[in-house]
Amino acid sequence: MQSLKSVPRAVEAVRFDQELKSTAGQIAKNSKCHADHSPENVEAATPNKLSIGRMKAQMAAGVPEFDPYDQLENIAKTFLERARAEQRRDKPNMRLVDDLLDKAARVLRDMVPYKRPRLTATKVSGDKEAPLFDLSTLTDSELAFLRRTILKAQPITEGE
């Protein structure tokens, strides 16, 4: 039993085969390599691998791939354009404008994580074998000042 996800692929495969056969028939009709161009012999002609590859490339170039992100972007643009058009009217329906802007905001909210990923907090810590700073170059007074400053600073807890 086929799953629901595989049904569109099966339909697409059947459609592709039908288009491939019709294109192969057209190529065979236009081909000069056949001695007999009668309709009976055209159906019997089969394209070679190179011809099939060219047909697949032409068909792939002609049919753009479905991109859900682009669809979401188009939906958001449509809502925003409709809201702007309503606002330009002499007596705009502000309830409709607010509703359209709310719908656009919901769509855009779904798109944000893909367009601008969230920044994560990075904790900087040193390695004992490879410290971040070389303190051997500091004088005794500079080391004393650094010690006083560090002791005066408040530690940050993990929850903040």
GUKE-428994 format. One line per 10 residues: number of its first residue (from 1); their letters; for each residue y, x, z of C-alpha. Coordinates in nm, 3 decimals. Layout:
GUKE-428994
NUM	a	Y:X:Z; ...
***
This chain:
GUKE-428994
1	mqslksvpra	0.000:0.000:0.000; 0.341:0.137:-0.096; 0.618:0.172:0.156; 0.955:0.010:0.090; 1.116:0.349:0.033; 0.876:0.440:-0.247; 0.930:0.114:-0.441; 1.272:0.216:-0.586; 1.128:0.554:-0.684; 0.837:0.383:-0.860
11	veavrfdqel	1.075:0.149:-1.043; 1.294:0.447:-1.136; 0.988:0.637:-1.264; 0.883:0.344:-1.485; 1.238:0.311:-1.618; 1.248:0.687:-1.686; 0.917:0.671:-1.876; 1.043:0.379:-2.086; 1.365:0.561:-2.171; 1.170:0.877:-2.246
21	kstagqiakn	0.941:0.692:-2.488; 1.231:0.523:-2.666; 1.416:0.854:-2.694; 1.100:1.023:-2.820; 1.071:0.754:-3.086; 1.430:0.813:-3.194; 1.376:1.189:-3.210; 1.060:1.141:-3.412; 1.245:0.914:-3.656; 1.519:1.174:-3.703
31	skchadhspe	1.280:1.469:-3.712; 1.237:1.649:-4.045; 0.906:1.807:-3.952; 0.699:1.497:-4.034; 0.593:1.449:-4.390; 0.545:1.074:-4.356; 0.834:0.888:-4.187; 0.674:0.547:-4.194; 0.698:0.337:-3.873; 0.322:0.370:-3.811
41	nveaatpnkl	0.338:0.749:-3.801; 0.661:0.762:-3.601; 0.491:0.594:-3.303; 0.209:0.850:-3.321; 0.449:1.146:-3.310; 0.484:1.312:-2.971; 0.770:1.541:-2.872; 0.696:1.894:-2.755; 0.783:2.034:-2.409; 1.119:2.164:-2.524
51	sigrmkaqma	1.219:1.822:-2.658; 1.109:1.654:-2.336; 1.307:1.907:-2.132; 1.618:1.841:-2.339; 1.576:1.465:-2.299; 1.538:1.498:-1.922; 1.850:1.715:-1.903; 2.050:1.466:-2.109; 1.934:1.176:-1.896; 2.003:1.362:-1.571
61	agvpefdpyd	2.353:1.454:-1.686; 2.427:1.095:-1.785; 2.319:0.936:-1.454; 2.516:1.058:-1.153; 2.323:1.095:-0.830; 2.396:0.841:-0.556; 2.596:1.002:-0.276; 2.637:0.789:0.039; 2.933:0.998:0.157; 3.121:0.929:-0.166
71	qleniaktfl	3.039:0.560:-0.133; 3.180:0.552:0.221; 3.492:0.727:0.096; 3.532:0.470:-0.183; 3.486:0.183:0.063; 3.751:0.324:0.296; 3.992:0.376:0.004; 3.935:0.018:-0.110; 4.016:-0.121:0.235; 4.329:0.094:0.259
81	eraraeqrrd	4.448:-0.003:-0.091; 4.398:-0.372:-0.017; 4.593:-0.334:0.310; 4.880:-0.159:0.128; 4.882:-0.426:-0.144; 4.897:-0.700:0.119; 5.183:-0.521:0.300; 5.386:-0.505:-0.023; 5.378:-0.883:-0.068; 5.686:-1.090:0.015
91	kpnmrlvddl	5.513:-1.260:0.307; 5.223:-1.033:0.406; 4.938:-1.174:0.614; 4.950:-0.927:0.902; 4.620:-1.051:1.042; 4.451:-0.960:0.710; 4.629:-0.623:0.705; 4.512:-0.546:1.059; 4.158:-0.653:0.973; 4.150:-0.434:0.661
101	ldkaarvlrd	4.289:-0.135:0.849; 4.034:-0.189:1.126; 3.750:-0.193:0.871; 3.884:0.122:0.707; 3.908:0.291:1.048; 3.545:0.207:1.124; 3.428:0.354:0.794; 3.643:0.664:0.839; 3.511:0.706:1.194; 3.161:0.725:1.047
111	mvpykrprlt	3.275:0.990:0.799; 3.458:1.221:1.042; 3.154:1.409:1.179; 3.061:1.515:0.826; 3.411:1.611:0.716; 3.527:1.783:1.034; 3.246:1.885:1.269; 3.323:1.894:1.639; 3.411:2.224:1.796; 3.181:2.331:2.074
121	atkvsgdkea	3.289:2.520:2.380; 3.173:2.880:2.377; 3.136:3.070:2.699; 3.230:3.434:2.665; 3.017:3.662:2.874; 2.964:4.034:2.867; 2.650:4.234:2.828; 2.579:4.485:3.105; 2.466:4.749:2.856; 2.755:4.677:2.615
131	plfdlstltd	3.057:4.557:2.820; 3.349:4.379:2.657; 3.602:4.632:2.795; 3.587:5.001:2.870; 3.751:5.029:3.214; 3.704:5.406:3.232; 4.034:5.462:3.050; 4.242:5.280:3.317; 4.427:5.464:3.590; 4.364:5.396:3.959
141	selaflrrti	4.681:5.188:3.991; 4.588:4.980:3.684; 4.238:4.922:3.824; 4.388:4.813:4.158; 4.622:4.572:3.981; 4.333:4.433:3.776; 4.124:4.386:4.092; 4.407:4.200:4.269; 4.465:3.978:3.965; 4.099:3.890:3.925
151	lkaqpitege	4.057:3.808:4.293; 4.366:3.586:4.279; 4.242:3.391:3.977; 4.057:3.064:4.043; 3.702:3.033:3.913; 3.632:2.758:3.663; 3.343:2.525:3.736; 3.110:2.411:3.457; 3.231:2.047:3.466; 3.591:2.121:3.368
***
